Amino acid sequence: MAKHSLENSQCCLVYDDEKKEIFGQDRTDPYNDPAFYTKSKRGLAKAWNAMQTLWTVETSMHDALVICQAHKIRTHYWCMVD
């Protein structure tokens, strides 16, 4: 079991096989430092595969959240500066 990551200038995503969790961090807003993590476990591998397939240099954290919603994955979103 390992951690897998996708990174670009917009965001960073990390999939942890062991925890069955995806953590995402936005890189475009350093003042609020938005982030999210997944709360659902079922379907997470399929969502991660979709993220890998659709990943580009312009993929944003919002795009990752949309993929999670499409796969019925619940997420928690917050600003880490708060």
N, C-alpha and C positions, 0 to 999 in steps of 0.2 A: 504494500500500500504506500502511496506517495502523494505528494502535492504536485499539481499541474498548474501552470499559469499561462495567461495570455496578457500581453502588455503592448500598449502603444502610447502616443502622446496624450490621448484622451482619457484613458482609464487603465486600471490594472485589475485583473480577475484571477482568483486563486481557487482551484477546486481541490478540496482535501478528501481523498478517498476514505480515509479512516474515520473522520468525523461526519462524512456525508454532508458536506456543507460547501457552498460557494460564497466567497467573500469578494466584494467589489469595492473599488475606491476610485472616485472621480479625480482626475488630475487637472481639470480646467478651472477649478474654483478653490484656490488655496486659502481664501478667507473663511470659508465655511467647511471645507474638507468633507464633502458628502461621501457616504459609504452605505453599503447594504450587506446583509447576509441572508441566506436562505433559511427558512424555518421548516419547510417540508423536506422529507427524505425520498418519498416515492416519486419516481420519474426524474430524479436529479441527474442521473447519468445521461438520459436522453436530452435533457436541457443542456448539459455541458457539451454533448456532441453537436447539438445545434449551434451553440456559441462558437465552437471551433470551426464548423463549416461556414458560418456567416461572418467570421472575423475578418476585418480589414483594418487598414491604418486609420480609418475614420470611425470605427465602432466606438460608441459612447457607452457610459454606464447606463443611460436611459435605454439604449438598445438591448443591453443585457437584461434589464428589468422587464422589458417587453417580451423577451424570449421566455423568461421565467413565468410570466403571466400566461403566455400561450401554452405552456406545459403544466399549468395549474400548480405552480410552485409558489407557496407563500413566502414573502420576504419581509424583512424589517429594514427600514431606511432611516438614516439619521445623519446629522452633521456632527462630525467628531470634534469640532471646535467648541460646541455647546458645553 
